[in-house]
Amino acid sequence: MKTFKDNAGHDWNLSLNIGTAMLVKDRLGIDLLQPEVGTPPLLTRLGTDEILLAQVISALLESQFEAQKVDEKQIYQCFDGPTFARAHEAFYDELIDFFQSRGRHDRAKAVQKQKKMIHAGVEAATTRVEGIDVDAEIAKAMKQADKELEELRNR
């Protein structure tokens, strides 16, 4: 079981077991126990669709809503950026632990690789964005606009 705290101060226990996996499957039609299935695979979808991941995490936490005095809509309000990052990390760690404990090392490794790819992708995108010379891009765009305007005038 993995834990995290939301921006309203609620402590959440994220636990994957057969019961919570069945709840997610019944509610969302997603089989967490087969992360490699689908096109694209579920693991890829969860890594790229943050709304879907939030819905899965919410379903996994549903049994705690009453004790925390929140409903599904309120839980999403408690998931700001830092909270969602913690929940995301807890979710992946819980998946890895579940598959490791079942002896499904293949699936545990797949989740670990997906987690690593997400971190690497964020780092690569950050590096690329930081490398943009805003002044040079503006100058280039202005030069192109001036050229197009001149061509229009010459028609």
C-alpha positions as CSV (number, residue, x, y, z in Angstrom):
1,M,0.0,0.0,0.0
2,K,1.3,3.4,-1.0
3,T,0.3,6.7,0.7
4,F,0.2,10.3,-0.3
5,K,-1.4,13.5,0.9
6,D,-3.6,15.9,-1.1
7,N,-3.7,19.7,-1.1
8,A,-6.5,19.7,1.4
9,G,-4.5,17.7,3.9
10,H,-6.2,14.3,3.4
11,D,-4.0,11.3,3.7
12,W,-4.8,8.6,1.1
13,N,-3.9,4.9,1.0
14,L,-3.5,3.6,-2.6
15,S,-3.8,-0.2,-2.7
16,L,-4.0,-2.5,-5.6
17,N,-5.6,-5.9,-4.9
18,I,-8.0,-8.1,-6.8
19,G,-11.0,-6.3,-5.3
20,T,-9.8,-2.8,-6.3
21,A,-8.7,-4.1,-9.7
22,M,-12.3,-5.5,-10.2
23,L,-13.8,-2.2,-9.1
24,V,-11.7,-0.3,-11.7
25,K,-12.7,-2.8,-14.3
26,D,-16.4,-2.6,-13.5
27,R,-16.4,1.2,-13.3
28,L,-14.0,2.1,-16.1
29,G,-13.7,-1.0,-18.2
30,I,-10.0,-1.1,-17.6
31,D,-8.1,-4.2,-16.5
32,L,-5.2,-3.0,-14.4
33,L,-3.9,-6.6,-14.2
34,Q,-3.2,-6.6,-17.9
35,P,-1.2,-3.4,-18.5
36,E,0.2,-4.6,-21.8
37,V,-3.2,-5.1,-23.4
38,G,-4.8,-2.7,-25.9
39,T,-3.8,-0.4,-28.7
40,P,-2.0,1.5,-27.4
41,P,-1.3,-0.6,-24.4
42,L,-3.1,0.4,-21.1
43,L,0.3,1.3,-19.6
44,T,0.9,3.8,-22.4
45,R,-2.6,5.2,-22.1
46,L,-2.2,5.7,-18.3
47,G,1.1,7.4,-18.9
48,T,-0.2,9.8,-21.5
49,D,-3.9,10.4,-20.5
50,E,-3.9,12.2,-17.2
51,I,-7.7,12.3,-17.0
52,L,-7.8,8.6,-17.4
53,L,-5.2,8.1,-14.7
54,A,-7.1,10.4,-12.3
55,Q,-10.2,8.4,-12.9
56,V,-8.3,5.2,-12.1
57,I,-6.8,6.6,-9.0
58,S,-10.1,8.0,-7.9
59,A,-11.7,4.5,-8.3
60,L,-8.9,3.0,-6.2
61,L,-9.5,5.5,-3.5
62,E,-13.3,5.3,-3.5
63,S,-13.6,3.2,-0.4
64,Q,-12.0,6.1,1.6
65,F,-14.3,8.9,0.4
66,E,-16.8,8.6,3.2
67,A,-14.1,8.6,5.9
68,Q,-12.4,11.6,4.3
69,K,-15.8,13.3,3.8
70,V,-15.3,13.8,0.1
71,D,-17.1,12.7,-3.1
72,E,-15.6,12.0,-6.5
73,K,-15.9,15.6,-7.7
74,Q,-14.3,16.9,-4.5
75,I,-11.4,14.5,-4.8
76,Y,-10.4,16.0,-8.2
77,Q,-10.4,19.5,-6.6
78,C,-7.9,18.2,-4.0
79,F,-5.6,17.0,-6.8
80,D,-3.5,20.0,-7.7
81,G,-0.3,19.5,-9.7
82,P,2.0,18.4,-6.8
83,T,-0.7,16.1,-5.4
84,F,-1.3,14.5,-8.7
85,A,2.4,13.9,-9.1
86,R,2.5,12.2,-5.7
87,A,-0.6,10.1,-6.6
88,H,0.9,9.2,-10.0
89,E,4.2,8.1,-8.3
90,A,2.3,6.1,-5.7
91,F,0.1,4.4,-8.3
92,Y,3.1,3.2,-10.4
93,D,4.9,2.1,-7.3
94,E,1.8,0.2,-6.1
95,L,1.5,-1.5,-9.6
96,I,5.2,-2.5,-9.4
97,D,4.8,-4.0,-5.9
98,F,1.6,-5.8,-6.8
99,F,3.2,-7.5,-9.9
100,Q,6.4,-8.2,-8.0
101,S,4.6,-9.9,-5.2
102,R,2.6,-12.0,-7.7
103,G,5.8,-13.2,-9.3
104,R,4.8,-11.3,-12.5
105,H,8.3,-9.8,-12.9
106,D,7.6,-9.1,-16.6
107,R,4.7,-6.8,-15.8
108,A,6.6,-5.2,-12.9
109,K,9.5,-4.4,-15.3
110,A,7.1,-3.0,-17.9
111,V,5.7,-0.6,-15.3
112,Q,9.2,0.3,-14.2
113,K,10.2,1.0,-17.8
114,Q,7.1,3.1,-18.4
115,K,7.8,5.1,-15.3
116,K,11.4,5.6,-16.4
117,M,10.2,6.6,-19.9
118,I,7.8,9.2,-18.5
119,H,10.6,10.8,-16.5
120,A,13.0,10.7,-19.4
121,G,10.4,12.2,-21.7
122,V,9.7,15.1,-19.3
123,E,13.5,15.7,-19.0
124,A,13.9,15.7,-22.8
125,A,11.0,18.0,-23.4
126,T,12.2,20.4,-20.7
127,T,15.7,20.5,-22.2
128,R,14.3,21.1,-25.6
129,V,12.1,24.0,-24.4
130,E,14.9,25.5,-22.5
131,G,17.0,25.5,-25.6
132,I,14.6,27.7,-27.6
133,D,16.0,31.2,-28.3
134,V,12.8,33.2,-28.0
135,D,14.3,36.4,-29.4
136,A,15.7,34.5,-32.4
137,E,12.4,32.8,-33.1
138,I,10.5,36.1,-32.9
139,A,13.1,37.7,-35.3
140,K,12.7,34.8,-37.7
141,A,8.9,35.1,-37.6
142,M,9.0,38.8,-38.1
143,K,11.4,38.4,-41.1
144,Q,9.0,35.9,-42.7
145,A,6.0,38.2,-42.1
146,D,7.9,41.1,-43.6
147,K,8.8,39.0,-46.6
148,E,5.1,37.9,-47.1
149,L,3.9,41.5,-46.7
150,E,6.4,42.6,-49.4
151,E,5.2,39.9,-51.7
152,L,1.6,41.0,-51.3
153,R,2.5,44.6,-52.0
154,N,4.3,43.6,-55.2
155,R,1.3,41.8,-56.7
